[in-house]
Amino acid sequence: MSEAIQSQEFSVGPDQERPDVTIVMPCLNELDSLPHCIGNALEALARMSSELGLSGEIVIADNGSTDGSQALATELGARVVPVEEKGYGAALIGGCRGAWGRYIVMGDCDGSYNFTEGVAMVAKLQDGHDVCMGNRFRGGISAGAMPWKNRHIGNPALTGILNLFFRTGMGDAHCGLRALTKDAFNRLRLTGSGMEFASEMVIKASLLKLDMVEVPATLSPDLRDREPHLRPWRDGWRHLRYLFMLSPTWVFGLPGAAALVAALAIFFYSTMTYVGALSGPNVFGVSWNIVAGFMATCGHLGLIMALAAHFHGVRNGYRILRPVIRNHSRWFTLERMLLSGLVMLAGSAIGLAAVAYQWIDASFGALENPLPLVIFATLGGIGVQTIIGGFLLSIIAGNESQFASVD
């Protein structure tokens, strides 16, 4: 995040009372919609005061406006927090960092969301929930407020994948009206500078087992004359790639395990045929045994990468250590991986030596069946990957031998 955000003083002054709620809006040249949005936010704060007994403030997270939005926002009663780093997510993160309230409500500064619906969200936070999301499909989408491809393809597809990967239970993971506690915001350690911020927040809240809930929200056509900052294809891809980057199980683990299991099945059948335990010809033959060797090494690498990504997330505070790893943490050490890799290398060397002896004994003739050669070469490759992977996991663990700290 930009130096300007980090260095700015966000503490409450000596004569100021800390508000309970902060409504944060990202702003980039929103002169036309600011009066409506700030007026709507003031109405929401008035209702929070009368219904929930909470005080509040409005923060405009300005992302470099050049149309005088900053002065207008101040004139209308909001506090402006300048955010140098460009992007929707960067502006929201900067605004939330500058928020004084213990509850944060965020929404777009284009008139598409009704901030009075944030009253119900803050009430959910008061009840003990950490994050409250708006659901536009339950609340209502006005005609012309959302493009057809976003409403019927993009949003359902991305939300479906997100729930498949992370089991959040959210019906509208990309609603721009949402609320969370300041403590939850600090725990999430959000970094997404663009529109992927919307997915990142829900994903990391799920990974940290935060208490999330949804309430209905409405979506109206925005009040701006210009084109919106959203670019459906570009931002859709940014969301999708973020889902994959935060899901090592789906990107590395499951494909790796499937490839490894398939390779072992081919090797097992071929070996049983080779030693005569199964009658008839080997239906896989030499070609598929070579493919099995490729699948085994790639699958093993995928499992190592899944562990590496998981430990990285744990170390950076946005993922909880899996119970199965926590319960067997003593096995996840550099020494054990080095020993395992060396044992596999030794087995590979012995096997390859036996194959070489057979080759020499046959007067250097072509091997009748290269299956042993493929198996022992694959074992050696996996042994090397295990050793290298051990050092990689150790580096991710902060140059420690113990990969999974349970302190």
C-alpha positions as CSV (number, residue, x, y, z in Angstrom):
1,M,0.0,0.0,0.0
2,S,1.2,3.5,-0.8
3,E,3.5,5.4,1.6
4,A,1.0,8.3,1.8
5,I,-1.6,6.0,3.3
6,Q,0.8,4.5,5.8
7,S,2.4,7.7,6.9
8,Q,-0.9,9.7,7.3
9,E,-2.0,10.3,10.9
10,F,-5.4,8.7,11.4
11,S,-5.7,9.1,15.2
12,V,-8.6,11.0,16.7
13,G,-7.8,14.5,17.8
14,P,-7.9,15.4,21.5
15,D,-11.2,17.3,21.2
16,Q,-12.8,14.7,19.0
17,E,-15.0,11.9,20.2
18,R,-14.4,8.6,18.3
19,P,-17.4,7.7,16.2
20,D,-18.9,4.2,16.4
21,V,-19.5,3.9,12.6
22,T,-17.5,5.0,9.6
23,I,-19.1,5.0,6.1
24,V,-16.4,4.8,3.5
25,M,-16.8,5.7,-0.1
26,P,-14.0,5.4,-2.8
27,C,-14.0,8.5,-4.9
28,L,-12.4,9.4,-8.3
29,N,-14.0,12.4,-9.9
30,E,-17.5,11.9,-8.5
31,L,-18.6,15.5,-8.4
32,D,-22.0,14.8,-9.8
33,S,-22.9,12.0,-7.5
34,L,-21.3,13.2,-4.2
35,P,-24.2,15.3,-3.0
36,H,-26.6,12.5,-3.3
37,C,-24.3,9.9,-1.8
38,I,-23.2,12.0,1.2
39,G,-26.8,13.1,1.8
40,N,-27.9,9.5,1.7
41,A,-25.0,8.5,4.1
42,L,-26.0,11.3,6.5
43,E,-29.5,9.9,6.5
44,A,-28.1,6.4,7.3
45,L,-26.1,7.8,10.2
46,A,-29.1,9.6,11.6
47,R,-31.0,6.3,11.6
48,M,-28.1,4.5,13.2
49,S,-28.1,7.1,15.9
50,S,-31.9,6.9,16.6
51,E,-32.3,3.1,16.1
52,L,-28.9,1.7,17.3
53,G,-27.6,4.5,19.5
54,L,-24.4,4.8,17.4
55,S,-22.5,7.9,16.3
56,G,-20.8,8.0,12.9
57,E,-18.7,9.8,10.3
58,I,-18.3,9.8,6.5
59,V,-14.9,9.2,4.9
60,I,-14.3,9.9,1.3
61,A,-11.3,7.9,0.2
62,D,-10.1,10.1,-2.7
63,N,-8.1,8.4,-5.3
64,G,-6.7,11.5,-7.0
65,S,-9.8,13.4,-8.1
66,T,-9.2,16.4,-10.3
67,D,-12.7,17.8,-10.5
68,G,-12.9,19.3,-7.0
69,S,-14.6,16.3,-5.4
70,Q,-12.4,16.8,-2.3
71,A,-13.5,20.3,-1.5
72,L,-17.2,19.4,-2.1
73,A,-17.0,16.4,0.1
74,T,-15.5,18.5,3.0
75,E,-18.1,21.2,2.4
76,L,-20.9,18.5,2.7
77,G,-19.6,17.2,6.0
78,A,-17.3,14.3,5.1
79,R,-13.7,13.7,6.0
80,V,-11.4,13.2,3.0
81,V,-8.6,10.6,3.2
82,P,-6.3,10.9,0.2
83,V,-5.1,7.6,-1.3
84,E,-2.2,7.7,-3.7
85,E,-2.2,4.1,-5.0
86,K,-4.7,3.8,-7.8
87,G,-7.6,1.4,-7.9
88,Y,-10.9,0.6,-6.4
89,G,-9.5,-1.7,-3.8
90,A,-6.6,0.6,-2.9
91,A,-9.1,3.4,-2.3
92,L,-11.3,1.3,0.0
93,I,-8.3,-0.1,1.9
94,G,-6.9,3.4,2.4
95,G,-10.3,4.7,3.5
96,C,-10.8,1.8,6.0
97,R,-7.4,2.3,7.4
98,G,-8.3,5.9,8.0
99,A,-11.7,5.0,9.6
100,W,-12.2,6.0,13.2
101,G,-15.3,3.9,13.8
102,R,-15.2,0.4,15.2
103,Y,-17.8,-0.5,12.5
104,I,-17.2,0.2,8.9
105,V,-19.8,0.4,6.1
106,M,-18.5,0.7,2.5
107,G,-20.3,1.5,-0.7
108,D,-19.7,2.9,-4.1
109,C,-19.8,6.7,-4.5
110,D,-22.0,6.7,-7.6
111,G,-25.5,6.6,-6.2
112,S,-26.1,2.9,-7.0
113,Y,-26.4,1.8,-3.4
114,N,-28.7,3.0,-0.6
115,F,-26.6,3.5,2.5
116,T,-29.7,3.4,4.8
117,E,-29.6,-0.3,4.1
118,G,-26.3,-0.3,6.0
119,V,-28.3,0.2,9.2
120,A,-29.3,-3.4,9.2
121,M,-25.8,-4.4,8.4
122,V,-24.4,-2.5,11.4
123,A,-27.1,-4.1,13.6
124,K,-25.7,-7.5,12.5
125,L,-22.3,-6.4,13.5
126,Q,-23.6,-5.4,16.9
127,D,-25.1,-8.9,17.2
128,G,-21.6,-10.3,17.0
129,H,-21.0,-11.0,13.3
130,D,-17.7,-9.9,11.8
131,V,-18.7,-9.3,8.2
132,C,-22.1,-8.4,6.7
133,M,-22.6,-8.6,3.0
134,G,-25.4,-7.1,0.9
135,N,-27.3,-9.4,-1.5
136,R,-28.7,-7.6,-4.5
137,F,-30.5,-10.7,-5.8
138,R,-32.5,-10.8,-2.6
139,G,-33.0,-7.0,-2.3
140,G,-33.7,-6.1,-5.9
141,I,-31.9,-4.8,-9.0
142,S,-33.5,-1.9,-10.8
143,A,-33.8,-1.9,-14.6
144,G,-30.6,-0.8,-16.2
145,A,-28.6,-1.0,-12.9
146,M,-26.6,-4.1,-13.9
147,P,-25.6,-5.2,-17.4
148,W,-27.3,-8.5,-18.5
149,K,-23.9,-10.4,-18.8
150,N,-22.9,-9.3,-15.3
151,R,-26.3,-10.2,-13.8
152,H,-26.8,-13.6,-15.5
153,I,-23.3,-14.8,-16.3
154,G,-20.4,-13.0,-14.6
155,N,-21.7,-12.5,-11.1
156,P,-23.4,-16.0,-10.7
157,A,-20.3,-17.7,-12.2
158,L,-17.8,-16.0,-10.1
159,T,-19.9,-16.3,-6.9
160,G,-20.4,-20.0,-7.7
161,I,-16.7,-20.7,-8.2
162,L,-15.9,-18.7,-5.0
163,N,-18.4,-20.8,-3.0
164,L,-17.1,-24.0,-4.5
165,F,-13.5,-23.2,-3.6
166,F,-14.1,-21.5,-0.2
167,R,-17.6,-22.5,0.9
168,T,-18.5,-19.0,2.0
169,G,-22.2,-19.5,1.7
170,M,-22.7,-16.0,0.3
171,G,-25.3,-15.6,-2.4
172,D,-23.8,-12.3,-3.8
173,A,-20.1,-12.2,-3.1
174,H,-19.5,-9.0,-5.2
175,C,-22.1,-6.6,-3.8
176,G,-20.4,-3.3,-3.3
177,L,-22.4,-2.5,-0.1
178,R,-20.9,-4.3,2.8
179,A,-19.9,-3.8,6.4
180,L,-17.4,-5.2,8.8
181,T,-15.8,-4.5,12.1
182,K,-12.5,-2.6,12.2
183,D,-11.0,-5.5,14.0
184,A,-12.0,-7.8,11.2
185,F,-10.6,-5.4,8.6
186,N,-7.2,-5.4,10.4
187,R,-7.2,-9.2,10.6
188,L,-7.9,-9.6,6.9
189,R,-4.8,-7.8,5.7
190,L,-6.3,-6.9,2.4
191,T,-4.0,-6.0,-0.5
192,G,-6.1,-6.1,-3.7
193,S,-5.8,-2.8,-5.4
194,G,-8.4,-3.4,-8.1
195,M,-12.0,-4.8,-8.4
196,E,-10.7,-8.1,-7.1
197,F,-10.8,-6.5,-3.6
198,A,-14.5,-7.6,-3.5
199,S,-13.5,-11.3,-3.8
200,E,-10.5,-11.0,-1.6
201,M,-12.4,-9.7,1.3
202,V,-15.0,-12.5,1.2
203,I,-12.3,-15.2,0.6
204,K,-10.0,-14.2,3.4
205,A,-12.9,-13.8,5.8
206,S,-13.9,-17.4,5.0
207,L,-10.3,-18.6,5.3
208,L,-10.0,-17.0,8.8
209,K,-13.4,-18.5,9.8
210,L,-14.9,-15.0,10.4
211,D,-18.6,-14.9,11.1
212,M,-20.3,-13.7,7.9
213,V,-23.9,-13.0,7.2
214,E,-26.0,-11.5,4.4
215,V,-28.9,-9.0,4.3
216,P,-30.9,-7.8,1.3
217,A,-29.5,-4.8,-0.6
218,T,-30.9,-2.9,-3.6
219,L,-29.0,-1.7,-6.7
220,S,-30.0,1.4,-8.7
221,P,-28.6,2.9,-11.9
222,D,-25.6,5.1,-11.0
223,L,-25.9,8.9,-11.3
224,R,-22.9,9.6,-13.4
225,D,-22.9,10.7,-17.1
226,R,-19.6,9.1,-17.9
227,E,-18.7,5.4,-18.3
228,P,-18.2,3.5,-15.0
229,H,-14.7,2.5,-13.9
230,L,-15.7,-1.2,-14.1
231,R,-14.4,-3.1,-17.1
232,P,-16.3,-6.4,-17.1
233,W,-13.8,-8.6,-19.0
234,R,-10.7,-7.2,-17.4
235,D,-12.1,-7.1,-13.9
236,G,-13.8,-10.4,-14.3
237,W,-10.5,-12.0,-15.1
238,R,-8.9,-10.3,-12.2
239,H,-11.5,-11.8,-9.9
240,L,-11.1,-15.2,-11.4
241,R,-7.4,-15.3,-11.2
242,Y,-7.6,-14.1,-7.6
243,L,-9.9,-17.1,-6.7
244,F,-7.3,-19.5,-8.1
245,M,-4.4,-17.7,-6.4
246,L,-6.0,-18.0,-3.0
247,S,-7.1,-21.7,-3.5
248,P,-3.9,-23.9,-3.5
249,T,-6.1,-26.9,-2.9
250,W,-7.9,-26.5,-6.3
251,V,-5.0,-25.1,-8.2
252,F,-2.3,-27.4,-7.0
253,G,-3.6,-30.0,-4.5
254,L,-6.5,-31.7,-6.2
255,P,-4.9,-31.8,-9.7
256,G,-1.6,-33.0,-8.2
257,A,-3.2,-35.7,-6.2
258,A,-5.3,-36.9,-9.2
259,A,-2.2,-37.0,-11.4
260,L,-0.2,-38.9,-8.8
261,V,-3.0,-41.5,-8.1
262,A,-3.4,-42.1,-11.9
263,A,0.3,-42.5,-12.3
264,L,0.5,-45.0,-9.4
265,A,-2.4,-47.0,-10.8
266,I,-0.7,-47.3,-14.2
267,F,2.6,-48.2,-12.6
268,F,0.9,-50.8,-10.4
269,Y,-0.9,-52.5,-13.2
270,S,2.2,-52.5,-15.4
271,T,4.4,-53.9,-12.6
272,M,1.9,-56.7,-11.9
273,T,1.9,-57.6,-15.6
274,Y,5.7,-57.3,-15.7
275,V,6.3,-59.7,-12.8
276,G,3.6,-62.1,-14.1
277,A,1.1,-61.5,-11.3
278,L,-1.4,-60.6,-14.0
279,S,-1.9,-62.6,-17.1
280,G,-2.2,-61.1,-20.6
281,P,-0.4,-58.1,-22.2
282,N,0.1,-54.8,-20.5
283,V,-2.6,-52.6,-22.0
284,F,-0.7,-49.5,-21.1
285,G,2.6,-50.4,-22.8
286,V,5.8,-48.3,-22.9
287,S,4.1,-45.1,-24.0
288,W,1.7,-44.8,-21.1
289,N,4.3,-45.8,-18.6
290,I,6.4,-42.8,-19.8
291,V,3.2,-40.6,-19.4
292,A,2.7,-42.0,-15.9
293,G,6.3,-40.9,-15.0
294,F,5.4,-37.4,-16.2
295,M,2.2,-37.4,-14.3
296,A,3.8,-38.7,-11.1
297,T,6.5,-36.0,-11.1
298,C,4.0,-33.2,-11.9
299,G,1.5,-34.5,-9.3
300,H,4.2,-34.6,-6.6
301,L,5.3,-31.1,-7.5
302,G,1.6,-29.9,-7.3
303,L,1.3,-31.3,-3.8
304,I,4.5,-29.5,-2.7
305,M,3.2,-26.2,-4.2
306,A,-0.1,-26.7,-2.4
307,L,1.7,-27.0,0.9
308,A,3.9,-24.0,0.0
309,A,0.9,-21.8,-0.8
310,H,-0.9,-22.9,2.4
311,F,2.1,-22.2,4.6
312,H,2.6,-18.8,2.9
313,G,-1.1,-17.9,3.7
314,V,-0.7,-19.0,7.3
315,R,2.5,-17.1,7.7
316,N,0.9,-13.9,6.3
317,G,-2.1,-14.1,8.6
318,Y,-5.0,-14.7,6.2
319,R,-5.2,-18.5,6.5
320,I,-5.6,-20.9,9.4
321,L,-3.4,-23.9,9.6
322,R,-5.3,-27.0,8.6
323,P,-6.1,-29.3,11.5
324,V,-4.5,-32.4,9.9
325,I,-1.2,-30.4,9.5
326,R,-1.5,-29.0,13.0
327,N,-2.0,-32.4,14.5
328,H,1.0,-33.9,12.6
329,S,3.2,-30.8,12.6
330,R,6.3,-32.7,13.8
331,W,6.4,-34.5,10.4
332,F,6.6,-31.2,8.5
333,T,10.2,-30.4,8.9
334,L,13.2,-29.8,6.6
335,E,15.1,-32.7,8.0
336,R,12.3,-35.2,7.3
337,M,11.9,-34.0,3.7
338,L,15.6,-34.2,3.1
339,L,15.8,-37.7,4.6
340,S,12.8,-38.7,2.5
341,G,14.3,-37.3,-0.6
342,L,17.7,-39.0,0.0
343,V,15.9,-42.3,0.6
344,M,14.1,-42.0,-2.7
345,L,17.3,-41.0,-4.5
346,A,19.1,-44.0,-2.9
347,G,16.3,-46.3,-4.1
348,S,16.4,-44.8,-7.5
349,A,20.2,-45.2,-7.7
350,I,20.0,-48.9,-6.7
351,G,17.2,-49.5,-9.2
352,L,19.0,-47.7,-12.0
353,A,22.2,-49.6,-11.2
354,A,20.3,-52.9,-11.5
355,V,18.9,-51.8,-14.9
356,A,22.4,-50.8,-16.0
357,Y,23.7,-54.2,-15.0
358,Q,20.9,-55.9,-17.0
359,W,21.8,-53.7,-20.0
360,I,25.5,-54.5,-19.7
361,D,24.7,-58.2,-19.3
362,A,22.7,-58.0,-22.5
363,S,25.8,-56.7,-24.3
364,F,24.4,-53.2,-24.4
365,G,21.3,-54.2,-26.3
366,A,18.0,-52.3,-26.1
367,L,16.0,-53.0,-23.0
368,E,13.2,-55.5,-23.6
369,N,10.9,-53.6,-21.3
370,P,11.9,-50.1,-20.1
371,L,9.3,-50.2,-17.2
372,P,11.9,-50.5,-14.4
373,L,13.9,-47.7,-16.0
374,V,10.9,-45.4,-16.1
375,I,9.9,-46.2,-12.5
376,F,13.3,-45.7,-11.0
377,A,14.0,-42.5,-13.0
378,T,10.6,-41.2,-11.8
379,L,11.5,-42.1,-8.2
380,G,14.8,-40.2,-8.5
381,G,13.0,-37.1,-10.0
382,I,10.5,-37.1,-7.1
383,G,13.4,-37.5,-4.6
384,V,15.1,-34.4,-6.1
385,Q,11.8,-32.4,-6.0
386,T,11.3,-33.5,-2.3
387,I,14.7,-32.1,-1.3
388,I,14.3,-28.9,-3.3
389,G,10.7,-28.6,-2.0
390,G,11.9,-29.0,1.6
391,F,14.2,-26.0,1.3
392,L,11.4,-24.0,-0.4
393,L,9.0,-24.7,2.5
394,S,11.8,-23.9,5.0
395,I,12.3,-20.5,3.3
396,I,8.6,-19.8,3.4
397,A,8.6,-20.7,7.1
398,G,11.1,-17.9,7.7
399,N,14.2,-20.0,7.3
400,E,13.0,-22.3,10.0
401,S,13.3,-26.1,10.0
402,Q,9.7,-26.4,11.3
403,F,7.3,-25.6,8.5
404,A,4.1,-25.5,10.6
405,S,4.4,-23.5,13.7
406,V,1.7,-24.3,16.3
407,D,2.5,-21.7,18.8
